[in-house]
């Protein structure tokens, strides 16, 4: 089975939503700023609950933010 | 004295292996990109674990130094020496108790101080406890077999020292597990 990674567009979405800061997003979804940094840089894969909360903040779906990328 | 020296060498070797494992794990992860001059913010749990690790490690090392300096037999026979070492160890356990209570309060409040990543790191932190205790027991076993080859010759003072060293290594490994968890993820 090919190894897969999850990429996300949180950084872009933050800027599209009034240049929302990492801290503001963290407060809205109930996590720490470090977690948002780790998420944006692909070092942490969120739970479904956190992914849904992030999607809700940006008014979009989880699939629109997170994409599965299979390594070759 | 030889036994304690051997234990310290074994623990040093275990620490070196752990450091190499952490560095290798970090190399596999993408680098953290931050704005120039910006530092990665720390989480409340990370700060708590760091301080508690430091404040647990220092009295533990001081207690080990007291026992190593006076020798196990003097530690056993002399009340002031034993009380000093035990007092230092109790201070370390007190710091650990504070750590446990603080996490309990944060968990009960559920106000976002601990998030899901913190909880995942907390859950994986005990992974190092068993290896740390095995290394500690192995160091004692090798040291005591070398120092007391005769059957039934090991003084019972070492049973207390083994208990205390395993207890403190367990506590330190748990706190180190949290600190290392943030470096590995």
gemmi code that builds the backbone of each chain (N, CA, C; Angstrom):
import gemmi

chains = {
    "A": [
        ("UNK", (0.856, -1.197, 0.000), (0.000, 0.000, 0.000), (0.898, 1.256, 0.000)),
        ("UNK", (0.579, 2.179, -0.899), (1.398, 3.387, -1.023), (1.251, 4.266, 0.222)),
        ("UNK", (2.381, 4.866, 0.623), (2.346, 5.755, 1.781), (1.675, 7.069, 1.380)),
        ("UNK", (0.764, 7.532, 2.200), (0.023, 8.752, 1.850), (0.246, 9.830, 2.899)),
        ("UNK", (0.196, 11.057, 2.448), (0.282, 12.186, 3.375), (-0.953, 13.075, 3.187)),
        ("UNK", (-1.253, 13.851, 4.203), (-2.409, 14.748, 4.113), (-1.912, 16.184, 3.999)),
        ("UNK", (-2.317, 16.832, 2.947), (-1.980, 18.245, 2.769), (-3.211, 19.074, 3.090)),
        ("UNK", (-2.982, 20.326, 3.451), (-4.142, 21.173, 3.757), (-3.914, 22.606, 3.284)),
        ("UNK", (-5.029, 23.328, 3.175), (-4.994, 24.717, 2.698), (-5.357, 25.689, 3.815)),
        ("UNK", (-5.033, 25.348, 5.019), (-5.431, 26.202, 6.153), (-4.790, 27.583, 6.039)),
        ("UNK", (-3.518, 27.591, 5.679), (-2.801, 28.871, 5.600), (-3.481, 29.809, 4.585)),
        ("UNK", (-3.759, 29.252, 3.394), (-4.404, 30.064, 2.349), (-5.779, 30.541, 2.829)),
        ("UNK", (-6.523, 29.640, 3.437), (-7.874, 29.986, 3.892), (-7.849, 31.063, 4.972)),
        ("UNK", (-6.839, 31.018, 5.815), (-6.729, 32.056, 6.852), (-6.583, 33.432, 6.214)),
        ("UNK", (-5.708, 33.485, 5.195), (-5.478, 34.780, 4.549), (-6.709, 35.240, 3.769)),
        ("UNK", (-7.446, 34.289, 3.226), (-8.671, 34.638, 2.497), (-9.799, 35.057, 3.442)),
        ("UNK", (-9.651, 34.731, 4.686), (-10.667, 35.112, 5.675), (-10.141, 36.261, 6.539)),
        ("UNK", (-9.862, 37.354, 5.886), (-9.444, 38.564, 6.608), (-8.114, 38.438, 7.313)),
        ("UNK", (-7.203, 37.694, 6.711), (-5.863, 37.478, 7.291), (-5.971, 37.072, 8.760)),
        ("UNK", (-6.791, 36.076, 8.966), (-6.982, 35.550, 10.328), (-5.643, 35.037, 10.876)),
        ("UNK", (-5.345, 35.390, 12.106), (-4.069, 34.934, 12.681), (-4.199, 33.472, 13.136)),
        ("UNK", (-3.037, 32.863, 13.308), (-3.031, 31.473, 13.806), (-3.659, 31.414, 15.192)),
        ("UNK", (-3.367, 32.429, 16.002), (-3.915, 32.460, 17.366), (-5.447, 32.559, 17.338)),
        ("UNK", (-5.963, 33.420, 16.418), (-7.422, 33.587, 16.326), (-8.084, 32.281, 15.911)),
        ("UNK", (-7.473, 31.598, 14.940), (-8.031, 30.307, 14.502), (-7.967, 29.291, 15.642)),
        ("UNK", (-6.830, 29.286, 16.340), (-6.665, 28.349, 17.464), (-7.752, 28.568, 18.517)),
        ("UNK", (-8.018, 29.828, 18.815), (-9.046, 30.128, 19.830), (-10.433, 29.708, 19.362)),
        ("UNK", (-10.682, 29.879, 18.067), (-12.018, 29.541, 17.558), (-12.264, 28.038, 17.507)),
        ("UNK", (-11.214, 27.267, 17.294), (-11.417, 25.806, 17.227), (-11.027, 25.113, 18.542)),
        ("UNK", (-10.517, 25.881, 19.495), (-10.207, 25.303, 20.817), (-8.952, 24.466, 20.851)),
        ("UNK", (-7.893, 24.999, 20.213), (-6.603, 24.302, 20.312), (-5.507, 25.340, 20.520)),
        ("UNK", (-4.276, 24.895, 20.619), (-3.179, 25.838, 20.840), (-2.644, 26.326, 19.490)),
        ("UNK", (-1.941, 27.472, 19.527), (-1.366, 28.013, 18.283), (-0.316, 27.059, 17.717)),
        ("UNK", (0.381, 26.365, 18.622), (1.406, 25.426, 18.152), (0.777, 24.331, 17.292)),
        ("UNK", (-0.418, 23.895, 17.673), (-1.107, 22.856, 16.900), (-1.464, 23.378, 15.507)),
        ("UNK", (-1.904, 24.639, 15.429), (-2.229, 25.219, 14.116), (-0.967, 25.293, 13.248)),
        ("UNK", (0.155, 25.700, 13.863), (1.424, 25.766, 13.110), (1.795, 24.374, 12.593)),
        ("UNK", (1.688, 23.387, 13.466), (2.034, 22.015, 13.073), (1.098, 21.493, 11.988)),
        ("UNK", (-0.171, 21.866, 12.084), (-1.150, 21.465, 11.062), (-0.783, 22.080, 9.710)),
        ("UNK", (-0.531, 23.372, 9.706), (-0.226, 24.077, 8.460), (1.025, 23.525, 7.789)),
        ("UNK", (1.955, 23.066, 8.600), (3.222, 22.600, 8.042), (3.236, 21.089, 7.809)),
        ("UNK", (2.067, 20.482, 7.955), (1.943, 19.056, 7.654), (2.622, 18.141, 8.636)),
        ("UNK", (2.885, 18.638, 9.842), (3.549, 17.804, 10.857), (2.558, 17.175, 11.812)),
        ("UNK", (1.306, 17.536, 11.680), (0.288, 16.946, 12.546), (-0.986, 16.716, 11.748)),
        ("UNK", (-1.561, 15.548, 11.911), (-2.823, 15.219, 11.243), (-3.928, 15.350, 12.286)),
        ("UNK", (-4.912, 16.232, 12.037), (-5.929, 16.462, 13.077), (-6.937, 15.326, 13.162)),
        ("UNK", (-7.651, 15.316, 14.267), (-8.757, 14.363, 14.409), (-9.889, 14.838, 13.508)),
        ("UNK", (-10.848, 13.982, 13.311), (-12.003, 14.354, 12.481), (-12.749, 15.521, 13.126)),
        ("UNK", (-12.821, 15.514, 14.439), (-13.516, 16.588, 15.161), (-12.852, 17.944, 14.891)),
        ("UNK", (-11.523, 17.990, 15.023), (-10.813, 19.257, 14.794), (-10.915, 19.670, 13.323)),
        ("UNK", (-10.818, 18.699, 12.423), (-10.940, 19.002, 10.993), (-12.310, 19.601, 10.690)),
        ("UNK", (-13.349, 19.041, 11.283), (-14.714, 19.556, 11.073), (-14.862, 20.959, 11.669)),
        ("UNK", (-14.236, 21.182, 12.808), (-14.308, 22.512, 13.443), (-13.608, 23.558, 12.579)),
        ("UNK", (-12.456, 23.184, 12.012), (-11.724, 24.108, 11.131), (-12.562, 24.397, 9.882)),
        ("UNK", (-13.156, 23.345, 9.332), (-14.002, 23.527, 8.144), (-15.178, 24.454, 8.455)),
        ("UNK", (-15.730, 24.319, 9.638), (-16.875, 25.152, 10.036), (-16.467, 26.626, 10.140)),
        ("UNK", (-15.278, 26.864, 10.692), (-14.788, 28.251, 10.821), (-14.662, 28.896, 9.442)),
        ("UNK", (-14.168, 28.120, 8.468), (-13.962, 28.674, 7.128), (-15.205, 28.534, 6.248)),
        ("UNK", (-16.249, 27.935, 6.782), (-17.498, 27.794, 6.030), (-17.364, 26.914, 4.807)),
        ("UNK", (-16.598, 25.849, 4.960), (-16.399, 24.940, 3.821), (-16.415, 23.493, 4.311)),
        ("UNK", (-16.039, 22.580, 3.454), (-16.047, 21.170, 3.847), (-14.628, 20.700, 4.180)),
        ("UNK", (-14.557, 19.591, 4.868), (-13.252, 19.021, 5.229), (-12.462, 18.673, 3.968)),
        ("UNK", (-13.180, 18.129, 2.963), (-12.495, 17.721, 1.719), (-11.901, 18.915, 0.980)),
        ("UNK", (-12.514, 20.082, 1.170), (-11.992, 21.278, 0.492), (-10.712, 21.784, 1.154)),
        ("UNK", (-10.507, 21.391, 2.394), (-9.306, 21.856, 3.122), (-8.207, 20.800, 3.099)),
        ("UNK", (-8.606, 19.568, 3.360), (-7.612, 18.490, 3.477), (-7.665, 17.589, 2.242)),
        ("UNK", (-6.497, 17.327, 1.691), (-6.440, 16.421, 0.538), (-5.406, 15.326, 0.789)),
        ("UNK", (-5.756, 14.148, 0.313), (-4.866, 12.996, 0.472), (-3.885, 12.975, -0.694)),
        ("UNK", (-2.624, 12.867, -0.357), (-1.604, 12.843, -1.399), (-0.802, 11.571, -1.262)),
        ("UNK", (-0.910, 10.723, -2.300), (-0.202, 9.439, -2.221), (1.211, 9.574, -2.750)),
        ("UNK", (2.149, 9.073, -1.954), (3.561, 9.137, -2.367), (3.815, 8.095, -3.445)),
        ("UNK", (4.733, 8.402, -4.374), (5.026, 7.439, -5.445), (6.167, 6.528, -5.054)),
    ],
    "B": [
        ("UNK", (29.812, 2.084, 45.834), (30.256, 3.202, 45.001), (30.347, 2.781, 43.537)),
        ("UNK", (30.917, 1.582, 43.320), (31.065, 1.058, 41.960), (29.687, 0.823, 41.335)),
        ("UNK", (28.771, 0.345, 42.164), (27.416, 0.056, 41.700), (26.747, 1.341, 41.212)),
        ("UNK", (26.871, 2.402, 42.002), (26.237, 3.671, 41.660), (26.888, 4.265, 40.406)),
        ("UNK", (28.205, 4.137, 40.316), (28.925, 4.637, 39.137), (28.449, 3.921, 37.886)),
        ("UNK", (28.291, 2.609, 37.985), (27.827, 1.804, 36.857), (26.406, 2.207, 36.459)),
        ("UNK", (25.588, 2.477, 37.463), (24.203, 2.895, 37.201), (24.190, 4.208, 36.436)),
        ("UNK", (25.053, 5.144, 36.869), (25.113, 6.449, 36.211), (25.582, 6.295, 34.759)),
        ("UNK", (26.569, 5.415, 34.539), (27.057, 5.175, 33.166), (25.943, 4.580, 32.309)),
        ("UNK", (25.199, 3.611, 32.880), (24.102, 2.975, 32.128), (23.023, 3.991, 31.782)),
        ("UNK", (22.706, 4.857, 32.730), (21.679, 5.871, 32.488), (22.150, 6.881, 31.447)),
        ("UNK", (23.435, 7.213, 31.492), (24.007, 8.116, 30.492), (23.918, 7.503, 29.101)),
        ("UNK", (24.201, 6.203, 29.007), (24.115, 5.505, 27.715), (22.674, 5.492, 27.224)),
        ("UNK", (21.739, 5.262, 28.137), (20.316, 5.253, 27.760), (19.889, 6.618, 27.248)),
        ("UNK", (20.376, 7.670, 27.890), (20.049, 9.037, 27.476), (20.608, 9.322, 26.080)),
        ("UNK", (21.830, 8.834, 25.831), (22.454, 9.046, 24.511), (21.647, 8.345, 23.422)),
        ("UNK", (21.209, 7.112, 23.690), (20.401, 6.352, 22.711), (19.095, 7.093, 22.438)),
        ("UNK", (18.486, 7.595, 23.503), (17.219, 8.328, 23.383), (17.401, 9.598, 22.539)),
        ("UNK", (18.497, 10.321, 22.789), (18.763, 11.555, 22.043), (18.923, 11.264, 20.559)),
        ("UNK", (19.642, 10.185, 20.236), (19.848, 9.817, 18.826), (18.508, 9.461, 18.185)),
        ("UNK", (17.672, 8.719, 18.926), (16.358, 8.321, 18.394), (15.493, 9.546, 18.109)),
        ("UNK", (15.538, 10.537, 19.003), (14.751, 11.767, 18.817), (15.247, 12.525, 17.593)),
        ("UNK", (16.561, 12.643, 17.449), (17.126, 13.370, 16.298), (16.760, 12.679, 14.981)),
        ("UNK", (16.793, 11.358, 14.976), (16.438, 10.620, 13.754), (14.971, 10.819, 13.421)),
        ("UNK", (14.120, 10.819, 14.456), (12.678, 11.032, 14.229), (12.429, 12.430, 13.690)),
        ("UNK", (13.169, 13.409, 14.195), (12.997, 14.803, 13.748), (13.412, 14.972, 12.285)),
        ("UNK", (14.461, 14.252, 11.894), (14.957, 14.374, 10.518), (13.930, 13.882, 9.503)),
        ("UNK", (13.071, 12.936, 9.913), (12.074, 12.385, 8.992), (10.912, 13.344, 8.764)),
        ("UNK", (10.766, 14.324, 9.645), (9.643, 15.259, 9.544), (10.041, 16.489, 8.729)),
        ("UNK", (9.046, 17.127, 8.062), (9.388, 18.360, 7.348), (9.822, 19.432, 8.340)),
        ("UNK", (10.741, 20.319, 7.930), (11.207, 21.353, 8.873), (10.092, 22.347, 9.201)),
        ("UNK", (10.161, 22.928, 10.367), (9.162, 23.930, 10.759), (9.618, 25.276, 10.204)),
        ("UNK", (8.752, 25.874, 9.376), (9.093, 27.176, 8.802), (8.397, 28.266, 9.600)),
        ("UNK", (9.195, 29.174, 10.117), (8.648, 30.296, 10.885), (9.167, 31.603, 10.303)),
        ("UNK", (8.455, 32.681, 10.617), (8.906, 33.993, 10.154), (10.266, 34.301, 10.796)),
        ("UNK", (11.103, 35.114, 10.109), (12.426, 35.427, 10.684), (12.296, 36.016, 12.095)),
        ("UNK", (13.056, 35.490, 12.989), (13.045, 35.985, 14.369), (11.940, 35.408, 15.231)),
        ("UNK", (11.015, 34.669, 14.591), (9.908, 34.101, 15.365), (10.300, 32.743, 15.933)),
        ("UNK", (9.853, 32.474, 17.138), (10.125, 31.177, 17.757), (8.824, 30.407, 17.849)),
        ("UNK", (8.937, 29.095, 17.780), (7.739, 28.255, 17.890), (7.118, 28.461, 19.277)),
        ("UNK", (5.837, 28.872, 19.315), (5.247, 29.093, 20.650), (5.132, 27.776, 21.413)),
        ("UNK", (5.266, 27.861, 22.714), (5.139, 26.659, 23.534), (3.706, 26.550, 24.048)),
        ("UNK", (3.292, 25.345, 24.343), (1.945, 25.137, 24.880), (2.042, 25.122, 26.416)),
        ("UNK", (0.910, 25.372, 27.117), (0.960, 25.336, 28.594), (1.483, 23.999, 29.134)),
        ("UNK", (1.076, 22.893, 28.491), (1.539, 21.575, 28.959), (3.041, 21.422, 28.754)),
        ("UNK", (3.519, 21.932, 27.624), (4.955, 21.836, 27.328), (5.764, 22.595, 28.381)),
        ("UNK", (5.305, 23.805, 28.704), (6.020, 24.609, 29.719), (5.964, 23.916, 31.078)),
        ("UNK", (4.780, 23.399, 31.425), (4.638, 22.714, 32.714), (5.568, 21.503, 32.795)),
        ("UNK", (5.576, 20.708, 31.723), (6.403, 19.490, 31.722), (7.886, 19.833, 31.807)),
        ("UNK", (8.299, 20.876, 31.086), (9.712, 21.286, 31.128), (10.134, 21.688, 32.538)),
        ("UNK", (9.335, 22.556, 33.153), (9.680, 23.026, 34.503), (9.645, 21.890, 35.511)),
        ("UNK", (8.621, 21.043, 35.399), (8.515, 19.941, 36.360), (9.635, 18.930, 36.162)),
        ("UNK", (10.047, 18.717, 34.899), (11.174, 17.802, 34.648), (12.442, 18.354, 35.307)),
        ("UNK", (12.657, 19.652, 35.121), (13.843, 20.287, 35.712), (13.792, 20.221, 37.240)),
        ("UNK", (12.623, 20.578, 37.788), (12.490, 20.639, 39.251), (12.385, 19.247, 39.892)),
        ("UNK", (12.168, 18.229, 39.094), (12.201, 16.854, 39.597), (13.612, 16.282, 39.458)),
        ("UNK", (14.232, 16.641, 38.338), (15.581, 16.111, 38.056), (16.611, 16.636, 39.058)),
        ("UNK", (16.536, 17.937, 39.359), (17.556, 18.532, 40.236), (17.595, 17.893, 41.631)),
        ("UNK", (16.448, 17.804, 42.354), (16.512, 17.147, 43.671), (16.880, 15.668, 43.579)),
        ("UNK", (16.475, 15.010, 42.474), (16.822, 13.587, 42.312), (18.335, 13.432, 42.154)),
        ("UNK", (18.917, 14.293, 41.318), (20.373, 14.235, 41.139), (21.092, 14.580, 42.442)),
        ("UNK", (20.530, 15.561, 43.182), (21.137, 15.943, 44.467), (21.078, 14.768, 45.441)),
        ("UNK", (19.939, 14.065, 45.468), (19.801, 12.895, 46.360), (20.780, 11.796, 45.947)),
        ("UNK", (20.902, 11.573, 44.636), (21.847, 10.558, 44.142), (23.268, 10.939, 44.514)),
        ("UNK", (23.565, 12.249, 44.432), (24.911, 12.730, 44.785), (25.180, 12.509, 46.278)),
        ("UNK", (24.157, 12.749, 47.119), (24.311, 12.547, 48.573), (24.626, 11.078, 48.864)),
        ("UNK", (23.857, 10.171, 48.224), (24.071, 8.728, 48.449), (25.430, 8.306, 47.892)),
        ("UNK", (25.766, 8.816, 46.688), (27.045, 8.443, 46.077), (28.222, 8.970, 46.903)),
        ("UNK", (28.066, 10.183, 47.451), (29.155, 10.793, 48.218), (29.407, 10.038, 49.527)),
        ("UNK", (28.312, 9.744, 50.257), (28.458, 9.082, 51.565), (28.563, 7.562, 51.455)),
        ("UNK", (28.058, 7.016, 50.345), (28.043, 5.564, 50.198), (26.746, 4.986, 50.732)),
        ("UNK", (26.283, 3.867, 50.150), (24.995, 3.294, 50.545), (24.913, 2.921, 52.029)),
        ("UNK", (26.018, 2.418, 52.596), (25.972, 1.975, 53.993), (25.788, 3.161, 54.945)),
        ("UNK", (26.516, 4.252, 54.690), (26.365, 5.449, 55.536), (24.946, 5.993, 55.381)),
        ("UNK", (24.462, 5.983, 54.149), (23.083, 6.453, 53.891), (22.097, 5.638, 54.729)),
        ("UNK", (22.352, 4.368, 54.832), (21.456, 3.473, 55.566), (21.566, 3.692, 57.074)),
        ("UNK", (22.784, 3.902, 57.573), (23.019, 3.967, 59.023), (22.854, 5.365, 59.612)),
        ("UNK", (23.132, 6.390, 58.817), (23.113, 7.758, 59.348), (21.762, 8.426, 59.080)),
        ("UNK", (21.072, 8.763, 60.181), (19.752, 9.399, 60.019), (19.810, 10.723, 59.250)),
        ("UNK", (20.752, 11.636, 59.575), (20.780, 12.910, 58.827), (20.968, 12.714, 57.320)),
        ("UNK", (21.865, 11.784, 56.976), (22.125, 11.552, 55.539), (20.878, 10.963, 54.871)),
        ("UNK", (20.279, 9.976, 55.562), (19.100, 9.320, 54.974), (17.937, 10.312, 54.857)),
        ("UNK", (17.757, 11.134, 55.891), (16.659, 12.110, 55.864), (16.884, 13.165, 54.779)),
        ("UNK", (18.145, 13.564, 54.605), (18.445, 14.551, 53.555), (18.093, 13.990, 52.180)),
        ("UNK", (18.583, 12.766, 51.914), (18.329, 12.158, 50.595), (16.832, 11.910, 50.409)),
        ("UNK", (16.185, 11.384, 51.442), (14.745, 11.097, 51.329), (13.954, 12.392, 51.169)),
        ("UNK", (14.374, 13.421, 51.898), (13.696, 14.723, 51.779), (13.785, 15.263, 50.365)),
        ("UNK", (14.969, 15.155, 49.759), (15.139, 15.626, 48.374), (14.244, 14.840, 47.414)),
        ("UNK", (14.159, 13.536, 47.650), (13.317, 12.703, 46.777), (11.838, 13.042, 46.964)),
        ("UNK", (11.461, 13.355, 48.203), (10.061, 13.738, 48.448), (9.730, 15.081, 47.805)),
        ("UNK", (10.713, 15.980, 47.776), (10.507, 17.264, 47.077), (10.236, 16.986, 45.593)),
        ("UNK", (11.047, 16.092, 45.021), (10.874, 15.738, 43.599), (9.483, 15.125, 43.376)),
        ("UNK", (9.058, 14.264, 44.278), (7.734, 13.640, 44.134), (6.621, 14.673, 44.320)),
        ("UNK", (6.889, 15.661, 45.168), (5.921, 16.745, 45.374), (5.716, 17.543, 44.090)),
        ("UNK", (6.827, 17.812, 43.395), (6.741, 18.530, 42.104), (5.935, 17.694, 41.108)),
        ("UNK", (6.181, 16.395, 41.117), (5.457, 15.509, 40.199), (3.961, 15.483, 40.544)),
        ("UNK", (3.671, 15.499, 41.833), (2.262, 15.526, 42.256), (1.582, 16.811, 41.776)),
        ("UNK", (2.317, 17.929, 41.880), (1.789, 19.210, 41.380), (1.482, 19.115, 39.889)),
        ("UNK", (2.398, 18.488, 39.154), (2.208, 18.293, 37.707), (0.913, 17.507, 37.440)),
        ("UNK", (0.736, 16.430, 38.200), (-0.456, 15.590, 38.014), (-1.744, 16.344, 38.330)),
        ("UNK", (-1.707, 17.118, 39.428), (-2.897, 17.885, 39.831), (-3.223, 18.943, 38.786)),
        ("UNK", (-2.182, 19.622, 38.292), (-2.381, 20.685, 37.289), (-3.039, 20.117, 36.028)),
        ("UNK", (-2.548, 18.976, 35.588), (-3.130, 18.348, 34.387), (-4.575, 17.922, 34.671)),
        ("UNK", (-4.793, 17.420, 35.871), (-6.155, 17.033, 36.260), (-7.110, 18.219, 36.203)),
        ("UNK", (-6.637, 19.373, 36.687), (-7.477, 20.590, 36.671), (-7.756, 21.016, 35.230)),
        ("UNK", (-6.703, 21.029, 34.399), (-6.887, 21.423, 32.991), (-7.845, 20.477, 32.279)),
        ("UNK", (-7.719, 19.188, 32.573), (-8.594, 18.209, 31.928), (-10.036, 18.417, 32.377)),
        ("UNK", (-10.218, 18.653, 33.670), (-11.573, 18.839, 34.201), (-12.214, 20.118, 33.659)),
        ("UNK", (-11.402, 21.193, 33.532), (-11.952, 22.464, 33.035), (-12.327, 22.381, 31.556)),
        ("UNK", (-11.525, 21.633, 30.786), (-11.771, 21.442, 29.354), (-11.993, 22.781, 28.637)),
        ("UNK", (-11.114, 23.735, 28.902), (-11.266, 25.078, 28.320), (-10.307, 25.329, 27.160)),
        ("UNK", (-9.725, 24.284, 26.631), (-8.822, 24.439, 25.492), (-7.363, 24.577, 25.882)),
        ("UNK", (-7.081, 24.600, 27.195), (-5.662, 24.671, 27.621), (-4.918, 23.431, 27.122)),
        ("UNK", (-5.595, 22.283, 27.218), (-5.049, 21.043, 26.654), (-5.848, 20.744, 25.393)),
        ("UNK", (-5.185, 20.673, 24.256), (-5.927, 20.313, 23.055), (-5.652, 18.855, 22.699)),
        ("UNK", (-6.173, 18.435, 21.538), (-6.073, 17.008, 21.194), (-4.631, 16.569, 20.968)),
        ("UNK", (-3.785, 17.475, 20.474), (-2.372, 17.113, 20.272), (-1.684, 16.930, 21.624)),
        ("UNK", (-1.997, 17.829, 22.576), (-1.449, 17.690, 23.931), (-1.872, 16.349, 24.539)),
        ("UNK", (-3.147, 16.023, 24.344), (-3.661, 14.760, 24.903), (-2.976, 13.556, 24.259)),
        ("UNK", (-2.703, 13.654, 22.953), (-2.012, 12.555, 22.266), (-0.587, 12.407, 22.802)),
        ("UNK", (0.064, 13.553, 23.039), (1.433, 13.506, 23.581), (1.409, 12.946, 25.004)),
        ("UNK", (0.401, 13.369, 25.785), (0.265, 12.833, 27.152), (0.056, 11.322, 27.130)),
        ("UNK", (-0.739, 10.871, 26.157), (-1.040, 9.438, 26.079), (0.181, 8.616, 25.682)),
        ("UNK", (1.060, 9.219, 24.868), (2.227, 8.453, 24.412), (3.425, 8.616, 25.347)),
        ("UNK", (3.341, 9.574, 26.280), (4.484, 9.850, 27.170), (4.929, 8.644, 28.009)),
        ("UNK", (4.021, 7.792, 28.513), (4.494, 6.667, 29.345), (5.293, 5.612, 28.585)),
        ("UNK", (5.397, 5.734, 27.250), (6.113, 4.717, 26.467), (7.553, 4.533, 26.931)),
        ("UNK", (8.151, 5.588, 27.462), (9.556, 5.489, 27.867), (9.761, 4.956, 29.280)),
        ("UNK", (8.664, 4.818, 30.029), (8.816, 4.407, 31.433), (9.363, 2.981, 31.573)),
        ("UNK", (8.781, 2.044, 30.836), (9.229, 0.650, 30.958), (10.697, 0.488, 30.551)),
        ("UNK", (11.119, 1.034, 29.375), (12.541, 0.926, 29.037), (13.448, 1.573, 30.081)),
        ("UNK", (13.021, 2.726, 30.627), (13.853, 3.413, 31.629), (14.022, 2.541, 32.872)),
        ("UNK", (12.934, 1.898, 33.278), (13.026, 1.047, 34.474), (13.826, -0.217, 34.197)),
        ("UNK", (13.704, -0.741, 32.976), (14.485, -1.941, 32.625), (15.981, -1.606, 32.628)),
        ("UNK", (16.321, -0.438, 32.057), (17.732, -0.019, 32.050), (18.234, 0.159, 33.483)),
        ("UNK", (17.391, 0.773, 34.330), (17.781, 0.984, 35.736), (18.009, -0.359, 36.441)),
        ("UNK", (17.055, -1.273, 36.254), (17.190, -2.588, 36.908), (18.385, -3.361, 36.360)),
        ("UNK", (18.616, -3.235, 35.045), (19.769, -3.932, 34.446), (21.073, -3.390, 35.020)),
        ("UNK", (21.128, -2.055, 35.192), (22.344, -1.445, 35.755), (22.576, -1.944, 37.179)),
        ("UNK", (21.497, -1.999, 37.975), (21.621, -2.511, 39.350), (22.052, -3.981, 39.334)),
        ("UNK", (21.415, -4.762, 38.466), (21.710, -6.195, 38.430), (23.184, -6.435, 38.091)),
        ("UNK", (23.650, -5.763, 37.039), (25.042, -5.958, 36.614), (25.998, -5.480, 37.715)),
        ("UNK", (25.692, -4.310, 38.265), (26.554, -3.748, 39.309), (26.589, -4.611, 40.562)),
        ("UNK", (25.425, -5.088, 41.000), (25.365, -5.876, 42.246), (25.978, -7.264, 42.058)),
        ("UNK", (25.764, -7.859, 40.879), (26.373, -9.176, 40.622), (27.895, -9.050, 40.631)),
        ("UNK", (28.379, -7.931, 40.041), (29.830, -7.718, 40.015), (30.400, -7.429, 41.392)),
        ("UNK", (29.648, -6.641, 42.187), (30.171, -6.215, 43.494), (29.983, -7.274, 44.579)),
        ("UNK", (28.926, -8.085, 44.466), (28.626, -9.102, 45.498), (28.406, -10.462, 44.839)),
        ("UNK", (29.474, -11.132, 44.465), (29.316, -12.407, 43.747), (28.766, -13.544, 44.611)),
        ("UNK", (28.965, -13.468, 45.924), (28.519, -14.558, 46.801), (27.002, -14.599, 46.942)),
        ("UNK", (26.463, -15.815, 47.164), (25.009, -15.968, 47.322), (24.547, -15.294, 48.613)),
        ("UNK", (23.473, -14.528, 48.547), (22.904, -13.875, 49.730), (23.769, -12.786, 50.317)),
        ("UNK", (24.691, -12.257, 49.529), (25.641, -11.280, 50.075), (25.219, -9.828, 49.863)),
        ("UNK", (24.168, -9.599, 49.074), (23.778, -8.218, 48.770), (23.083, -7.594, 49.982)),
        ("UNK", (23.621, -6.501, 50.525), (22.977, -5.868, 51.690), (21.582, -5.350, 51.328)),
        ("UNK", (20.690, -5.388, 52.329), (19.298, -5.030, 52.016), (19.124, -3.536, 51.735)),
        ("UNK", (20.135, -2.730, 52.073), (20.070, -1.304, 51.757), (19.851, -1.094, 50.257)),
        ("UNK", (20.393, -2.028, 49.461), (20.256, -1.867, 48.015), (18.815, -2.063, 47.537)),
        ("UNK", (18.033, -2.818, 48.302), (16.621, -2.980, 47.924), (15.914, -1.627, 47.955)),
        ("UNK", (16.240, -0.835, 48.981), (15.641, 0.505, 49.085), (16.124, 1.399, 47.945)),
        ("UNK", (17.422, 1.298, 47.673), (17.976, 2.126, 46.600), (17.389, 1.735, 45.244)),
        ("UNK", (17.186, 0.429, 45.044), (16.573, -0.032, 43.784), (15.149, 0.517, 43.684)),
        ("UNK", (14.413, 0.444, 44.803), (13.039, 0.967, 44.798), (13.025, 2.457, 44.441)),
        ("UNK", (13.853, 3.226, 45.136), (13.858, 4.670, 44.902), (14.309, 5.014, 43.480)),
        ("UNK", (15.337, 4.300, 43.007), (15.843, 4.628, 41.660), (14.798, 4.279, 40.600)),
        ("UNK", (14.095, 3.148, 40.775), (13.055, 2.785, 39.796), (11.900, 3.786, 39.838)),
        ("UNK", (11.515, 4.175, 41.054), (10.414, 5.139, 41.192), (10.774, 6.472, 40.525)),
        ("UNK", (11.972, 6.962, 40.819), (12.351, 8.266, 40.279), (12.590, 8.201, 38.768)),
        ("UNK", (13.136, 7.080, 38.289), (13.325, 6.943, 36.841), (11.980, 6.890, 36.131)),
        ("UNK", (11.019, 6.252, 36.776), (9.679, 6.174, 36.201), (9.068, 7.578, 36.078)),
        ("UNK", (9.206, 8.364, 37.137), (8.674, 9.737, 37.148), (9.391, 10.592, 36.098)),
        ("UNK", (10.725, 10.512, 36.095), (11.508, 11.321, 35.151), (11.229, 10.913, 33.700)),
        ("UNK", (11.065, 9.612, 33.489), (10.801, 9.135, 32.122), (9.440, 9.625, 31.638)),
        ("UNK", (8.477, 9.681, 32.535), (7.144, 10.161, 32.146), (7.199, 11.638, 31.745)),
        ("UNK", (7.871, 12.437, 32.573), (7.989, 13.872, 32.270), (8.823, 14.091, 31.003)),
        ("UNK", (9.908, 13.319, 30.880), (10.740, 13.433, 29.671), (9.948, 13.009, 28.445)),
        ("UNK", (9.049, 12.046, 28.618), (8.210, 11.587, 27.506), (7.358, 12.711, 26.948)),
        ("UNK", (6.856, 13.569, 27.830), (6.049, 14.713, 27.373), (6.943, 15.716, 26.636)),
        ("UNK", (8.081, 16.042, 27.252), (8.998, 17.028, 26.644), (9.480, 16.519, 25.278)),
        ("UNK", (9.858, 15.254, 25.210), (10.339, 14.678, 23.956), (9.202, 14.567, 22.936)),
        ("UNK", (7.993, 14.301, 23.425), (6.825, 14.199, 22.538), (6.642, 15.445, 21.695)),
        ("UNK", (6.887, 16.606, 22.266), (6.755, 17.851, 21.506), (7.888, 17.998, 20.491)),
        ("UNK", (9.035, 17.452, 20.791), (10.170, 17.552, 19.861), (10.019, 16.570, 18.705)),
        ("UNK", (9.364, 15.448, 18.965), (9.236, 14.419, 17.940), (8.090, 14.685, 16.986)),
        ("UNK", (7.086, 15.434, 17.437), (5.908, 15.605, 16.567), (5.945, 16.947, 15.850)),
    ],
}
model = gemmi.Model(1)
for chain_id, residues in chains.items():
    chain = gemmi.Chain(chain_id)
    for i, (resn, *xyz) in enumerate(residues, 1):
        res = gemmi.Residue()
        res.name, res.seqid = resn, gemmi.SeqId(i, " ")
        for name, pos in zip(("N", "CA", "C"), xyz):
            atom = gemmi.Atom()
            atom.name, atom.element = name, gemmi.Element(name[0])
            atom.pos, atom.b_iso = gemmi.Position(*pos), 0.0
            res.add_atom(atom)
        chain.add_residue(res)
    model.add_chain(chain)
structure = gemmi.Structure()
structure.add_model(model)
structure.setup_entities()
